């Protein structure tokens, strides 16, 4: 059977982009919470972080919502900090 992870990632990317557009039309706390729930269900954390890169509130929500995400690996703007030698 073929590896279809790329297809699942593409679907997650499409949903993340639609979610961003929906948030722009209806920026409420409920919408933000729903997007986080959708992201957790679909997975592909890095997709959501990339699509919402300009929304620090959403980045913070994703960082806190996904178990195992190192919260100290991000600066005050929720952008990754340099980790010399790949230290986690």
N, C-alpha and C positions, 0 to 999 in steps of 0.2 A: 504494500500500500504506500502511496506517495506521502511525503511529508507535507502536511497542509498547515503547518504553523504560520507560514507567511499569510495565508488566507485569513486565519483567525486574527492575526495582527492587523491586517488591512481592514477587517470589519470593525475592530476596536478603534482604529484611527478614524474611520468614517463616523462612528457613533460619537467619538470625542469631538470631532468638528461640528457635528449637528448639535451636540450639547453646548458647545461654546456659542454657536449662533443663537440657540434658544435662550441662553443666559443673557446675551446682549439684548434680547427682546423683552425679557422678564427677569430682571436681576433682583431676586428675592432670596431670603435665607432658605426658604423651602426648596427653591430650584437648586441652590448650591448643595444642599443636603442630598437631594435626589441624584445630582450628578455624581457625588461621591459614592453613593450606594451603587449606581450603575458602574462606575469605575471599578469598585471592589468586586462586583459580580463578573465583569468582563475580563479583568486582569490587565496585564500590559501596562504596568505603572509608568514606565518611561514614555509611553505614548501620551498618556494623560498629562504628564509633566511637560512634555514638549508642546502639545497643542495649547495648553493653558499657561505657557511660559510668561506671559505678560500680566497675569492675574495672581499677585502674591497671596491673596487670601485663599484662592483655590489650591495653589501649590502647598501652602501650609496645611490645608485640609487633607490633601492627598498624602503628604508626608506622615501625618498623624493617623490616617485611616488604614494604611497598609502595614500589617504586622511585620516586624523585622526591619523596618526602615530606620536607618541611623539618623536620628534627629540632630546630632552634633556634626554631621557632615555637610550642613548647610549654613549659610550666613544669614544675616538679619532680613535679607530680601528673598530668602529661601532658594538661593542659587547654590549649586555645589561649590564647596571650598576645595582648594588644591590639597592633594594628599600625596606628598612626596613618597616615592617608593611604593605607592598603592596602599598605604596604611589605611585600615578601615576603622 
